[in-house]
Amino acid sequence: MKRTRFVVFGNVQGVCYRHYSAKKARELGISGFVRNLIDGRVEVLAEGEDEKLDAFLIFCKKNPGQSCVEKLEIEEIKKINKIEFKGFEIRN
């Protein structure tokens, strides 16, 4: 089980990116959240099994909804705190 944070660049707000990425995360059994950032990017924090997380990242790179993803900045996060996610949510 690993936790990954990534930031999505491109035309990713107002085009259902959060909706489609959250739907896919739930299908894969990934926990975490997706939210818009004030500068037009989208932030995702996802936790799950390696293979499922890899599949989720591939999906998120392929322009879900009407988005146009330019790039993802990805970082693996060591789980040093006891924050546990229950499901995958869309945050504002």
MOPAC internal coordinates of N, CA, C and O (Angstrom, degrees):
PM7 1SCF
backbone

  N    0.0000 0     0.00 0     0.00 0    0    0    0
  C    1.4481 1     0.00 0     0.00 0    1    0    0
  C    1.5270 1   107.96 1     0.00 0    2    1    0
  O    1.2310 1   120.91 1   -49.40 1    3    2    1
  N    1.3209 1   115.87 1   130.60 1    3    2    1
  C    1.4595 1   118.96 1   177.18 1    5    3    2
  C    1.5164 1   110.23 1  -136.14 1    6    5    3
  O    1.2310 1   121.59 1   -16.22 1    7    6    5
  N    1.3197 1   114.57 1   163.78 1    7    6    5
  C    1.4598 1   121.72 1   179.99 1    9    7    6
  C    1.5272 1   107.38 1  -121.13 1   10    9    7
  O    1.2310 1   120.94 1   -48.08 1   11   10    9
  N    1.3219 1   115.80 1   131.92 1   11   10    9
  C    1.4560 1   121.89 1  -178.07 1   13   11   10
  C    1.5249 1   109.62 1  -129.64 1   14   13   11
  O    1.2310 1   121.34 1   -41.06 1   15   14   13
  N    1.3152 1   115.03 1   138.94 1   15   14   13
  C    1.4653 1   121.37 1   172.64 1   17   15   14
  C    1.5120 1   107.02 1  -114.59 1   18   17   15
  O    1.2310 1   120.88 1   -45.78 1   19   18   17
  N    1.3235 1   115.93 1   134.22 1   19   18   17
  C    1.4526 1   118.23 1   172.87 1   21   19   18
  C    1.5127 1   110.80 1  -142.44 1   22   21   19
  O    1.2310 1   121.93 1   -29.05 1   23   22   21
  N    1.3207 1   113.91 1   150.95 1   23   22   21
  C    1.4534 1   122.09 1   179.43 1   25   23   22
  C    1.5223 1   106.63 1  -114.85 1   26   25   23
  O    1.2310 1   121.49 1   -46.32 1   27   26   25
  N    1.3339 1   114.76 1   133.68 1   27   26   25
  C    1.4631 1   121.73 1  -175.62 1   29   27   26
  C    1.5193 1   109.13 1  -106.19 1   30   29   27
  O    1.2310 1   121.07 1   -53.04 1   31   30   29
  N    1.3249 1   115.56 1   126.96 1   31   30   29
  C    1.4652 1   123.07 1   179.19 1   33   31   30
  C    1.5240 1   109.30 1  -105.76 1   34   33   31
  O    1.2310 1   120.76 1   -31.15 1   35   34   33
  N    1.3150 1   116.15 1   148.85 1   35   34   33
  C    1.4624 1   121.77 1   176.42 1   37   35   34
  C    1.5158 1   110.29 1   127.77 1   38   37   35
  O    1.2310 1   120.94 1    20.35 1   39   38   37
  N    1.3091 1   115.81 1  -159.65 1   39   38   37
  C    1.4630 1   121.59 1   176.01 1   41   39   38
  C    1.5219 1   107.21 1   -87.25 1   42   41   39
  O    1.2310 1   120.78 1   -93.10 1   43   42   41
  N    1.3411 1   116.12 1    86.90 1   43   42   41
  C    1.4626 1   120.38 1  -171.44 1   45   43   42
  C    1.5316 1   113.60 1  -126.65 1   46   45   43
  O    1.2310 1   119.80 1  -175.69 1   47   46   45
  N    1.3193 1   117.98 1     4.31 1   47   46   45
  C    1.4596 1   120.37 1   175.42 1   49   47   46
  C    1.5182 1   109.47 1  -113.41 1   50   49   47
  O    1.2310 1   121.06 1   -38.87 1   51   50   49
  N    1.3426 1   115.58 1   141.13 1   51   50   49
  C    1.4615 1   120.98 1   179.96 1   53   51   50
  C    1.5201 1   112.90 1    76.97 1   54   53   51
  O    1.2310 1   120.13 1  -164.43 1   55   54   53
  N    1.3367 1   117.35 1    15.57 1   55   54   53
  C    1.4691 1   121.52 1  -177.64 1   57   55   54
  C    1.5336 1   111.61 1  -131.01 1   58   57   55
  O    1.2310 1   120.70 1  -158.25 1   59   58   57
  N    1.3313 1   116.26 1    21.75 1   59   58   57
  C    1.4763 1   123.74 1   177.49 1   61   59   58
  C    1.5270 1   114.48 1    69.71 1   62   61   59
  O    1.2310 1   119.75 1  -160.59 1   63   62   61
  N    1.3112 1   118.08 1    19.41 1   63   62   61
  C    1.4627 1   119.99 1   179.13 1   65   63   62
  C    1.5247 1   111.17 1   -60.49 1   66   65   63
  O    1.2310 1   120.12 1   133.11 1   67   66   65
  N    1.3230 1   117.38 1   -46.89 1   67   66   65
  C    1.4646 1   120.44 1  -179.73 1   69   67   66
  C    1.5272 1   111.18 1   -61.73 1   70   69   67
  O    1.2310 1   120.62 1   137.10 1   71   70   69
  N    1.3053 1   116.41 1   -42.90 1   71   70   69
  C    1.4692 1   120.88 1  -179.41 1   73   71   70
  C    1.5279 1   111.30 1   -59.78 1   74   73   71
  O    1.2310 1   120.41 1   128.05 1   75   74   73
  N    1.3299 1   116.81 1   -51.95 1   75   74   73
  C    1.4667 1   120.32 1  -176.53 1   77   75   74
  C    1.5305 1   112.60 1   -69.15 1   78   77   75
  O    1.2310 1   120.33 1   143.67 1   79   78   77
  N    1.3259 1   116.97 1   -36.33 1   79   78   77
  C    1.4589 1   118.32 1   178.77 1   81   79   78
  C    1.5297 1   110.65 1   -69.77 1   82   81   79
  O    1.2310 1   119.87 1   141.30 1   83   82   81
  N    1.3200 1   117.86 1   -38.70 1   83   82   81
  C    1.4679 1   120.74 1   177.53 1   85   83   82
  C    1.5274 1   110.68 1   -65.19 1   86   85   83
  O    1.2310 1   120.66 1   138.61 1   87   86   85
  N    1.3117 1   116.34 1   -41.39 1   87   86   85
  C    1.4757 1   120.11 1   178.52 1   89   87   86
  C    1.5305 1   110.63 1   -60.08 1   90   89   87
  O    1.2310 1   120.34 1   135.01 1   91   90   89
  N    1.3231 1   116.95 1   -44.99 1   91   90   89
  C    1.4643 1   121.33 1   179.62 1   93   91   90
  C    1.5248 1   111.06 1   -65.48 1   94   93   91
  O    1.2310 1   120.26 1   137.59 1   95   94   93
  N    1.3282 1   117.11 1   -42.41 1   95   94   93
  C    1.4686 1   120.58 1   178.62 1   97   95   94
  C    1.5239 1   110.32 1   -59.12 1   98   97   95
  O    1.2310 1   120.23 1   136.41 1   99   98   97
  N    1.3142 1   117.17 1   -43.59 1   99   98   97
  C    1.4693 1   120.88 1   179.30 1  101   99   98
  C    1.5216 1   111.03 1   -64.15 1  102  101   99
  O    1.2310 1   120.18 1   138.94 1  103  102  101
  N    1.3256 1   117.25 1   -41.06 1  103  102  101
  C    1.4727 1   121.05 1   177.61 1  105  103  102
  C    1.5255 1   111.23 1   -59.95 1  106  105  103
  O    1.2310 1   120.55 1   142.58 1  107  106  105
  N    1.3256 1   116.55 1   -37.42 1  107  106  105
  C    1.4610 1   121.75 1  -177.78 1  109  107  106
  C    1.5339 1   113.21 1   -85.37 1  110  109  107
  O    1.2310 1   120.23 1   172.07 1  111  110  109
  N    1.3235 1   117.16 1    -7.93 1  111  110  109
  C    1.4538 1   120.65 1  -178.32 1  113  111  110
  C    1.5132 1   113.72 1    78.14 1  114  113  111
  O    1.2310 1   120.76 1  -150.90 1  115  114  113
  N    1.3209 1   116.16 1    29.10 1  115  114  113
  C    1.4668 1   122.01 1   179.50 1  117  115  114
  C    1.5208 1   109.21 1   -92.87 1  118  117  115
  O    1.2310 1   120.69 1   -39.04 1  119  118  117
  N    1.3189 1   116.29 1   140.96 1  119  118  117
  C    1.4667 1   122.34 1   178.01 1  121  119  118
  C    1.5186 1   109.49 1  -104.42 1  122  121  119
  O    1.2310 1   120.97 1   -22.35 1  123  122  121
  N    1.3393 1   115.75 1   157.65 1  123  122  121
  C    1.4524 1   120.01 1   176.15 1  125  123  122
  C    1.5071 1   111.92 1   139.71 1  126  125  123
  O    1.2310 1   120.99 1    32.85 1  127  126  125
  N    1.3367 1   115.70 1  -147.15 1  127  126  125
  C    1.4560 1   120.04 1  -179.75 1  129  127  126
  C    1.5241 1   110.98 1  -155.22 1  130  129  127
  O    1.2310 1   121.54 1   -16.35 1  131  130  129
  N    1.3216 1   114.65 1   163.65 1  131  130  129
  C    1.4618 1   123.40 1   172.88 1  133  131  130
  C    1.5266 1   106.50 1  -133.13 1  134  133  131
  O    1.2310 1   120.57 1   -40.09 1  135  134  133
  N    1.3340 1   116.51 1   139.91 1  135  134  133
  C    1.4669 1   119.20 1   179.30 1  137  135  134
  C    1.5229 1   110.45 1  -151.88 1  138  137  135
  O    1.2310 1   121.55 1   -26.74 1  139  138  137
  N    1.3338 1   114.65 1   153.26 1  139  138  137
  C    1.4576 1   121.29 1   173.90 1  141  139  138
  C    1.5182 1   109.45 1   -77.18 1  142  141  139
  O    1.2310 1   120.85 1   -35.92 1  143  142  141
  N    1.3156 1   115.97 1   144.08 1  143  142  141
  C    1.4561 1   121.55 1   172.11 1  145  143  142
  C    1.5244 1   108.49 1  -103.19 1  146  145  143
  O    1.2310 1   120.45 1   -24.84 1  147  146  145
  N    1.2847 1   116.75 1   155.16 1  147  146  145
  C    1.4615 1   122.07 1  -174.54 1  149  147  146
  C    1.5291 1   112.86 1   -61.64 1  150  149  147
  O    1.2310 1   119.91 1   154.70 1  151  150  149
  N    1.3310 1   117.77 1   -25.30 1  151  150  149
  C    1.4664 1   121.31 1  -176.82 1  153  151  150
  C    1.5258 1   114.04 1   -90.28 1  154  153  151
  O    1.2310 1   119.64 1  -170.84 1  155  154  153
  N    1.3408 1   118.30 1     9.16 1  155  154  153
  C    1.4656 1   120.95 1   176.89 1  157  155  154
  C    1.5174 1   114.64 1    99.08 1  158  157  155
  O    1.2310 1   120.16 1   171.85 1  159  158  157
  N    1.3236 1   117.29 1    -8.15 1  159  158  157
  C    1.4570 1   120.66 1   177.14 1  161  159  158
  C    1.5288 1   109.65 1   -87.43 1  162  161  159
  O    1.2310 1   121.06 1    -8.29 1  163  162  161
  N    1.3332 1   115.58 1   171.71 1  163  162  161
  C    1.4580 1   121.84 1   175.69 1  165  163  162
  C    1.5214 1   107.88 1  -123.41 1  166  165  163
  O    1.2310 1   120.58 1   -42.81 1  167  166  165
  N    1.3286 1   116.49 1   137.19 1  167  166  165
  C    1.4563 1   122.23 1   177.90 1  169  167  166
  C    1.5248 1   109.23 1  -108.62 1  170  169  167
  O    1.2310 1   120.97 1   -41.55 1  171  170  169
  N    1.3286 1   115.74 1   138.45 1  171  170  169
  C    1.4664 1   121.83 1   177.71 1  173  171  170
  C    1.5200 1   108.34 1  -129.67 1  174  173  171
  O    1.2310 1   120.70 1   -46.60 1  175  174  173
  N    1.3131 1   116.27 1   133.40 1  175  174  173
  C    1.4510 1   122.48 1   170.81 1  177  175  174
  C    1.5223 1   105.62 1  -120.72 1  178  177  175
  O    1.2310 1   120.74 1   -61.91 1  179  178  177
  N    1.3202 1   116.18 1   118.09 1  179  178  177
  C    1.4594 1   120.81 1  -173.55 1  181  179  178
  C    1.5203 1   110.57 1  -129.96 1  182  181  179
  O    1.2310 1   121.27 1   -39.12 1  183  182  181
  N    1.3280 1   115.18 1   140.88 1  183  182  181
  C    1.4493 1   120.99 1   179.99 1  185  183  182
  C    1.5214 1   108.96 1  -133.32 1  186  185  183
  O    1.2310 1   120.79 1   -48.08 1  187  186  185
  N    1.3323 1   116.09 1   131.92 1  187  186  185
  C    1.4558 1   119.75 1   179.75 1  189  187  186
  C    1.5138 1   111.81 1   176.94 1  190  189  187
  O    1.2310 1   121.34 1     5.14 1  191  190  189
  N    1.3089 1   115.05 1  -174.86 1  191  190  189
  C    1.4623 1   121.26 1   178.09 1  193  191  190
  C    1.5265 1   109.12 1   -66.04 1  194  193  191
  O    1.2310 1   120.86 1   -31.53 1  195  194  193
  N    1.3236 1   115.97 1   148.47 1  195  194  193
  C    1.4687 1   121.77 1  -175.09 1  197  195  194
  C    1.5235 1   113.19 1   -51.53 1  198  197  195
  O    1.2310 1   119.98 1   130.09 1  199  198  197
  N    1.3269 1   117.64 1   -49.91 1  199  198  197
  C    1.4643 1   121.08 1  -176.23 1  201  199  198
  C    1.5282 1   111.76 1   -64.33 1  202  201  199
  O    1.2310 1   120.86 1   139.86 1  203  202  201
  N    1.3257 1   115.96 1   -40.14 1  203  202  201
  C    1.4622 1   120.04 1  -179.60 1  205  203  202
  C    1.5260 1   110.72 1   -70.51 1  206  205  203
  O    1.2310 1   120.72 1   142.59 1  207  206  205
  N    1.3267 1   116.22 1   -37.41 1  207  206  205
  C    1.4549 1   120.06 1   177.53 1  209  207  206
  C    1.5290 1   110.74 1   -66.20 1  210  209  207
  O    1.2310 1   120.29 1   140.92 1  211  210  209
  N    1.3217 1   117.06 1   -39.08 1  211  210  209
  C    1.4676 1   120.77 1   176.35 1  213  211  210
  C    1.5300 1   110.87 1   -62.02 1  214  213  211
  O    1.2310 1   120.37 1   136.31 1  215  214  213
  N    1.3324 1   116.90 1   -43.69 1  215  214  213
  C    1.4714 1   121.03 1   178.26 1  217  215  214
  C    1.5296 1   110.69 1   -62.91 1  218  217  215
  O    1.2310 1   120.42 1   141.27 1  219  218  217
  N    1.3171 1   116.81 1   -38.73 1  219  218  217
  C    1.4602 1   121.18 1   178.82 1  221  219  218
  C    1.5278 1   111.28 1   -64.83 1  222  221  219
  O    1.2310 1   120.20 1   136.46 1  223  222  221
  N    1.3221 1   117.23 1   -43.54 1  223  222  221
  C    1.4644 1   120.84 1   178.50 1  225  223  222
  C    1.5286 1   111.39 1   -61.76 1  226  225  223
  O    1.2310 1   120.76 1   137.86 1  227  226  225
  N    1.3190 1   116.15 1   -42.14 1  227  226  225
  C    1.4684 1   119.80 1   177.51 1  229  227  226
  C    1.5193 1   110.25 1   -60.00 1  230  229  227
  O    1.2310 1   120.47 1   135.05 1  231  230  229
  N    1.3299 1   116.70 1   -44.95 1  231  230  229
  C    1.4624 1   121.06 1   178.07 1  233  231  230
  C    1.5267 1   110.98 1   -59.51 1  234  233  231
  O    1.2310 1   120.62 1   134.24 1  235  234  233
  N    1.3258 1   116.42 1   -45.76 1  235  234  233
  C    1.4689 1   120.81 1  -176.55 1  237  235  234
  C    1.5219 1   112.82 1   -66.74 1  238  237  235
  O    1.2310 1   119.74 1   156.91 1  239  238  237
  N    1.3164 1   118.09 1   -23.09 1  239  238  237
  C    1.4705 1   121.79 1   177.12 1  241  239  238
  C    1.5265 1   112.21 1   -80.28 1  242  241  239
  O    1.2310 1   120.52 1   162.54 1  243  242  241
  N    1.3408 1   116.61 1   -17.46 1  243  242  241
  C    1.4671 1   120.24 1  -172.47 1  245  243  242
  C    1.5215 1   113.75 1   -94.96 1  246  245  243
  O    1.2310 1   120.09 1  -150.11 1  247  246  245
  N    1.3146 1   117.44 1    29.89 1  247  246  245
  C    1.4521 1   121.75 1   171.89 1  249  247  246
  C    1.5228 1   114.62 1    58.85 1  250  249  247
  O    1.2310 1   119.86 1  -120.04 1  251  250  249
  N    1.3464 1   117.87 1    59.96 1  251  250  249
  C    1.4655 1   118.18 1   177.46 1  253  251  250
  C    1.5200 1   111.88 1   -62.04 1  254  253  251
  O    1.2310 1   120.82 1   -33.30 1  255  254  253
  N    1.3175 1   116.04 1   146.70 1  255  254  253
  C    1.4675 1   121.24 1  -177.34 1  257  255  254
  C    1.5086 1   109.86 1    70.09 1  258  257  255
  O    1.2310 1   120.89 1    41.44 1  259  258  257
  N    1.3006 1   115.90 1  -138.56 1  259  258  257
  C    1.4671 1   121.53 1   179.72 1  261  259  258
  C    1.5351 1   111.27 1  -102.27 1  262  261  259
  O    1.2310 1   120.75 1  -160.69 1  263  262  261
  N    1.3219 1   116.17 1    19.31 1  263  262  261
  C    1.4639 1   120.48 1  -175.77 1  265  263  262
  C    1.5213 1   112.25 1   -75.02 1  266  265  263
  O    1.2310 1   121.70 1   -13.28 1  267  266  265
  N    1.3171 1   114.35 1   166.72 1  267  266  265
  C    1.4603 1   122.22 1   174.24 1  269  267  266
  C    1.5224 1   107.12 1  -134.55 1  270  269  267
  O    1.2310 1   120.89 1   -87.43 1  271  270  269
  N    1.3427 1   115.90 1    92.57 1  271  270  269
  C    1.4531 1   121.42 1  -176.40 1  273  271  270
  C    1.5265 1   109.33 1   -78.56 1  274  273  271
  O    1.2310 1   120.98 1   -54.88 1  275  274  273
  N    1.3257 1   115.73 1   125.12 1  275  274  273
  C    1.4585 1   120.80 1   176.63 1  277  275  274
  C    1.5182 1   111.20 1   -90.47 1  278  277  275
  O    1.2310 1   120.60 1   136.47 1  279  278  277
  N    1.3387 1   116.45 1   -43.53 1  279  278  277
  C    1.4614 1   119.92 1   178.73 1  281  279  278
  C    1.5198 1   110.30 1  -164.48 1  282  281  279
  O    1.2310 1   121.41 1   -17.58 1  283  282  281
  N    1.3276 1   114.91 1   162.42 1  283  282  281
  C    1.4543 1   123.12 1   173.47 1  285  283  282
  C    1.5196 1   108.27 1  -122.17 1  286  285  283
  O    1.2310 1   120.58 1   -45.37 1  287  286  285
  N    1.3142 1   116.50 1   134.63 1  287  286  285
  C    1.4652 1   121.62 1   170.24 1  289  287  286
  C    1.5180 1   105.64 1  -102.53 1  290  289  287
  O    1.2310 1   120.89 1   -62.31 1  291  290  289
  N    1.3297 1   115.91 1   117.69 1  291  290  289
  C    1.4567 1   121.35 1  -171.09 1  293  291  290
  C    1.5228 1   110.34 1  -116.08 1  294  293  291
  O    1.2310 1   120.82 1   -42.40 1  295  294  293
  N    1.3380 1   116.04 1   137.60 1  295  294  293
  C    1.4584 1   120.63 1   174.20 1  297  295  294
  C    1.5229 1   109.06 1  -142.63 1  298  297  295
  O    1.2310 1   121.04 1   -44.81 1  299  298  297
  N    1.3139 1   115.62 1   135.19 1  299  298  297
  C    1.4518 1   120.18 1   175.05 1  301  299  298
  C    1.5212 1   107.69 1   -83.31 1  302  301  299
  O    1.2310 1   120.67 1   -42.50 1  303  302  301
  N    1.3114 1   116.33 1   137.50 1  303  302  301
  C    1.4530 1   121.83 1  -177.35 1  305  303  302
  C    1.5176 1   109.04 1  -112.23 1  306  305  303
  O    1.2310 1   121.12 1   -51.64 1  307  306  305
  N    1.3203 1   115.47 1   128.36 1  307  306  305
  C    1.4600 1   119.41 1   175.86 1  309  307  306
  C    1.5180 1   107.94 1   -73.05 1  310  309  307
  O    1.2310 1   121.43 1   -43.60 1  311  310  309
  N    1.2965 1   114.87 1   136.40 1  311  310  309
  C    1.4585 1   120.71 1  -177.09 1  313  311  310
  C    1.5271 1   108.83 1   -82.95 1  314  313  311
  O    1.2310 1   121.05 1   -94.62 1  315  314  313
  N    1.3386 1   115.59 1    85.38 1  315  314  313
  C    1.4599 1   119.51 1  -177.92 1  317  315  314
  C    1.5225 1   112.29 1   -98.54 1  318  317  315
  O    1.2310 1   120.63 1   163.63 1  319  318  317
  N    1.3080 1   116.41 1   -16.37 1  319  318  317
  C    1.4615 1   118.80 1   178.39 1  321  319  318
  C    1.5273 1   110.15 1  -104.97 1  322  321  319
  O    1.2310 1   120.96 1    -6.58 1  323  322  321
  N    1.2872 1   115.77 1   173.42 1  323  322  321
  C    1.4586 1   119.96 1  -176.69 1  325  323  322
  C    1.5210 1   111.96 1  -101.09 1  326  325  323
  O    1.2310 1   120.29 1  -159.07 1  327  326  325
  N    1.3147 1   117.05 1    20.93 1  327  326  325
  C    1.4637 1   119.80 1   178.62 1  329  327  326
  C    1.5206 1   108.27 1   -68.05 1  330  329  327
  O    1.2310 1   121.03 1   -55.26 1  331  330  329
  N    1.3025 1   115.63 1   124.74 1  331  330  329
  C    1.4586 1   121.34 1   177.39 1  333  331  330
  C    1.5217 1   107.91 1  -115.29 1  334  333  331
  O    1.2310 1   120.71 1   -49.93 1  335  334  333
  N    1.2972 1   116.25 1   130.07 1  335  334  333
  C    1.4608 1   121.06 1   177.32 1  337  335  334
  C    1.5231 1   109.16 1   -90.96 1  338  337  335
  O    1.2310 1   121.19 1   -40.59 1  339  338  337
  N    1.3155 1   115.32 1   139.41 1  339  338  337
  C    1.4555 1   120.30 1   175.56 1  341  339  338
  C    1.5247 1   106.50 1  -112.70 1  342  341  339
  O    1.2310 1   121.15 1   -82.58 1  343  342  341
  N    1.3197 1   115.41 1    97.42 1  343  342  341
  C    1.4460 1   120.38 1  -177.71 1  345  343  342
  C    1.5224 1   111.78 1    81.59 1  346  345  343
  O    1.2310 1   121.41 1    14.38 1  347  346  345
  N    1.3155 1   114.91 1  -165.62 1  347  346  345
  C    1.4627 1   121.06 1  -178.36 1  349  347  346
  C    1.5100 1   107.56 1  -126.64 1  350  349  347
  O    1.2310 1   120.26 1   -54.74 1  351  350  349
  N    1.3182 1   117.11 1   125.26 1  351  350  349
  C    1.4634 1   120.07 1  -175.31 1  353  351  350
  C    1.5144 1   112.30 1  -120.81 1  354  353  351
  O    1.2310 1   122.05 1   -22.78 1  355  354  353
  N    1.3140 1   113.68 1   157.22 1  355  354  353
  C    1.4674 1   122.10 1   173.09 1  357  355  354
  C    1.5241 1   106.50 1   -98.47 1  358  357  355
  O    1.2310 1   120.97 1   -58.50 1  359  358  357
  N    1.3164 1   115.75 1   121.50 1  359  358  357
  C    1.4637 1   120.56 1   178.34 1  361  359  358
  C    1.5177 1   109.96 1  -106.84 1  362  361  359
  O    1.2310 1   121.34 1   -27.08 1  363  362  361
  N    1.3244 1   115.05 1   152.92 1  363  362  361
  C    1.4712 1   120.13 1   177.93 1  365  363  362
  C    1.4944 1   110.90 1   -93.44 1  366  365  363
  O    1.2310 1   120.10 1   180.00 1  367  366  365

